[in-house]
Amino acid sequence: MTLWIDISTRKHRLKLYDGHRLIKIYPIAVGRMVTSTPSGAYQVIDKQSNPGGPFGAFWMGLSKPDYGIHGTNNPASIGKSVSHGCIRMHNKDVLELASMVSIGTTVRIRK
């Protein structure tokens, strides 16, 4: 199983793939114009349950310093461009995703 994540900042969607097979699509929030989510290829390098603060139920740090995929304490923000650059998910979604991906999983972020 080769899981990887594809993020479209324009569509506010995170897709989880196993090779070429789409497994699941999640709605997300991304960075606003001033603090946009950086495009590129990164890896999940850190996983933390209940990180506290605005990060919701789970945090997955990316190889781009200070950026990650995390839950939110503001579910109304999902589907919008409102974050400081991180990828926000509903808490139940980030927990499900985190249970499937491991450290080293590739994350591709594009417009």
Residue frames relative to the residue before (quaternion, step in Angstrom):
aa qw qx qy qz dx dy dz
M 1.0000 0.0000 0.0000 0.0000 0.00 0.00 0.00
T 0.0409 -0.7922 0.6089 0.0036 3.59 -0.68 1.08
L 0.0755 -0.8245 0.5607 0.0071 3.55 0.06 1.30
W 0.0896 0.7666 -0.6341 0.0472 3.54 -1.14 0.72
I 0.3721 -0.7372 0.5377 0.1700 3.52 -1.26 0.58
D 0.1138 -0.7621 0.6357 0.0463 3.54 -1.02 0.93
I 0.0790 -0.8084 0.5832 0.0064 3.59 -0.70 1.12
S 0.1294 -0.7565 0.6376 0.0669 3.55 -0.93 0.99
T 0.3053 -0.7733 0.5270 0.1761 3.57 -0.46 1.20
R 0.6353 0.5403 -0.3323 0.4405 3.59 1.07 -0.67
K 0.7491 0.3824 -0.2066 0.4999 3.58 0.97 -0.87
H 0.3266 -0.7556 0.4987 0.2716 3.62 1.28 -0.21
R 0.5212 0.6179 -0.4142 0.4183 3.56 0.92 1.02
L 0.1433 -0.7297 0.6611 0.0993 3.51 -1.16 0.74
K 0.0961 -0.7925 0.6014 0.0313 3.57 -0.79 1.06
L 0.2199 -0.7494 0.6128 0.1200 3.54 -1.01 0.91
Y 0.0943 -0.8022 0.5895 0.0028 3.55 -0.78 1.12
D 0.1845 -0.6827 0.6862 0.1706 3.50 -1.38 0.45
G 0.7807 -0.1174 0.0231 0.6134 3.57 -0.05 1.31
H 0.7880 -0.2288 0.1984 0.5360 3.59 -0.57 -1.20
R 0.6032 0.5931 -0.3464 0.4054 3.60 1.27 -0.19
L 0.3677 -0.7262 0.5438 0.2040 3.56 -0.77 1.11
I 0.2212 -0.7920 0.5582 0.1108 3.58 -0.76 1.03
K 0.8076 -0.1220 0.1493 0.5574 3.58 0.79 -1.00
I 0.1954 -0.7432 0.6264 0.1309 3.57 -1.24 0.58
Y 0.0950 -0.7957 0.5976 0.0250 3.56 -0.92 0.97
P 0.4144 -0.6606 0.5515 0.2962 3.60 -1.11 0.62
I 0.0614 -0.8118 0.5807 0.0066 3.61 -0.99 0.79
A 0.3084 -0.6554 0.6334 0.2723 3.52 -1.42 0.06
V 0.1455 -0.7902 0.5921 0.0614 3.57 -1.11 0.72
G 0.7340 -0.4330 0.3051 0.4250 3.55 -1.35 0.00
R 0.4528 -0.6522 0.5249 0.3067 3.53 -1.17 0.60
M 0.7693 -0.4067 0.2251 0.4382 3.56 -1.30 0.28
V 0.7011 0.4770 -0.2767 0.4520 3.61 0.85 -0.94
T 0.7788 0.1849 -0.0911 0.5925 3.57 1.11 -0.70
S 0.0314 0.8670 -0.4964 0.0315 3.56 0.81 1.06
T 0.5534 -0.5794 0.4899 0.3436 3.51 -1.29 0.53
P 0.4098 -0.7508 0.4596 0.2390 3.62 -0.67 1.06
S 0.3796 -0.7012 0.5552 0.2366 3.58 -0.93 0.95
G 0.4544 0.6783 -0.5035 0.2827 3.56 -1.19 0.54
A 0.4845 -0.6232 0.5199 0.3264 3.54 -1.35 -0.12
Y 0.0085 0.7994 -0.5961 0.0741 3.55 -0.76 1.13
Q 0.3245 -0.7070 0.5776 0.2474 3.55 -1.33 -0.06
V 0.4864 -0.5810 0.5496 0.3519 3.53 -1.31 0.41
I 0.0600 -0.8365 0.5447 0.0053 3.60 -0.62 1.09
D 0.7860 0.1783 -0.0671 0.5881 3.59 1.28 -0.23
K 0.0348 -0.7818 0.6222 0.0205 3.58 -1.05 0.76
Q 0.0364 0.8120 -0.5777 0.0745 3.56 -0.80 1.04
S 0.3016 -0.7421 0.5743 0.1688 3.54 -0.87 1.00
N 0.8599 0.0340 -0.0590 0.5059 3.59 -1.07 0.80
P 0.0470 0.8477 -0.5260 0.0508 3.62 0.62 1.10
G 0.4853 -0.6839 0.4218 0.3447 3.60 1.24 -0.26
G 0.7666 0.3657 -0.2683 0.4545 3.52 -1.34 0.14
P 0.8075 -0.2921 0.2054 0.4695 3.56 -1.12 -0.67
F 0.5528 0.6722 -0.3659 0.3296 3.62 1.27 -0.07
G 0.4795 -0.7186 0.4143 0.2865 3.58 1.24 0.26
A 0.8259 -0.3035 0.2117 0.4255 3.51 -1.27 -0.61
F 0.8229 0.0690 0.0007 0.5640 3.61 1.12 -0.49
W 0.1553 -0.7620 0.6244 0.0728 3.55 -1.24 0.66
M 0.0269 -0.7494 0.6610 0.0271 3.55 -1.03 0.89
G 0.2560 -0.7946 0.5364 0.1236 3.56 -0.39 1.25
L 0.3125 -0.7498 0.5577 0.1707 3.55 -1.08 0.78
S 0.6317 -0.5454 0.3998 0.3789 3.56 -1.29 0.36
K 0.5612 0.4960 -0.4016 0.5271 3.61 1.29 -0.01
P 0.4393 -0.7375 0.4326 0.2758 3.65 -0.35 1.18
D 0.8409 0.1881 -0.1920 0.4696 3.54 -1.11 0.91
Y 0.6589 0.4651 -0.3276 0.4922 3.62 1.21 0.22
G 0.1084 0.8059 -0.5759 0.0839 3.53 -1.10 0.68
I 0.4288 -0.6032 0.5912 0.3206 3.47 -1.47 -0.08
H 0.1406 0.8209 -0.5388 0.1265 3.59 -0.64 1.04
G 0.5971 -0.5348 0.4548 0.3880 3.51 -1.36 0.20
T 0.2692 -0.7635 0.5567 0.1863 3.56 -1.25 -0.17
N 0.3551 -0.6930 0.5761 0.2485 3.53 -1.24 0.52
N 0.6848 0.3987 -0.2668 0.5486 3.60 1.34 0.27
P 0.1349 -0.8501 0.5036 0.0736 3.61 0.42 1.22
A 0.5774 0.5964 -0.3792 0.4088 3.63 1.15 -0.46
S 0.6062 0.5810 -0.3518 0.4138 3.62 1.23 -0.35
I 0.5176 0.6478 -0.4204 0.3685 3.61 1.20 -0.39
G 0.7512 0.3283 -0.2802 0.4994 3.55 -0.92 1.01
K 0.7046 0.4349 -0.2526 0.5006 3.57 1.30 -0.06
S 0.4249 -0.6465 0.5598 0.2968 3.56 -1.36 0.16
V 0.2673 0.8120 -0.4592 0.2416 3.56 0.24 1.30
S 0.6107 0.5992 -0.3596 0.3723 3.62 1.15 -0.37
H 0.5813 -0.5541 0.4584 0.3806 3.54 -1.36 -0.06
G 0.7774 -0.3078 0.1590 0.5250 3.60 1.20 0.40
C 0.5989 0.5587 -0.3646 0.4430 3.57 1.21 -0.42
I 0.4456 -0.6387 0.5527 0.2969 3.52 -1.38 0.23
R 0.1565 -0.7958 0.5819 0.0599 3.57 -0.64 1.15
M 0.0646 -0.7811 0.6205 0.0260 3.54 -1.12 0.77
H 0.5981 -0.4848 0.4609 0.4413 3.56 -1.28 0.23
N 0.6027 -0.5983 0.3809 0.3656 3.60 -1.00 0.78
K 0.6608 0.4992 -0.3278 0.4546 3.62 0.88 -0.87
D 0.6520 0.5209 -0.3096 0.4557 3.60 1.07 -0.75
V 0.6740 0.4820 -0.3147 0.4630 3.61 0.88 -0.88
L 0.6234 0.5284 -0.3441 0.4624 3.60 1.07 -0.66
E 0.6463 0.5093 -0.3139 0.4737 3.59 0.99 -0.84
L 0.6660 0.5022 -0.2977 0.4643 3.58 0.88 -0.97
A 0.6717 0.5122 -0.2965 0.4456 3.58 0.87 -0.96
S 0.6377 0.5272 -0.3333 0.4520 3.60 1.10 -0.62
M 0.7131 0.4548 -0.2511 0.4707 3.60 1.20 -0.49
V 0.7506 0.3671 -0.2199 0.5035 3.61 1.01 -0.70
S 0.2668 -0.7691 0.5622 0.1457 3.54 -1.17 0.57
I 0.6815 -0.4102 0.3843 0.4687 3.53 -1.36 0.07
G 0.7449 0.3650 -0.2804 0.4830 3.59 -0.88 0.93
T 0.4702 0.6732 -0.4485 0.3531 3.59 1.25 -0.22
T 0.4210 -0.7034 0.5177 0.2449 3.60 -0.94 0.91
V 0.0940 -0.7640 0.6378 0.0255 3.54 -1.08 0.90
R 0.0953 -0.7911 0.6036 0.0291 3.58 -0.59 1.16
I 0.0900 -0.7925 0.6028 0.0195 3.57 -0.73 1.09
R 0.0660 0.7864 -0.6081 0.0861 3.55 -0.87 1.06
K 0.6662 -0.4906 0.3707 0.4220 3.56 -1.29 0.21
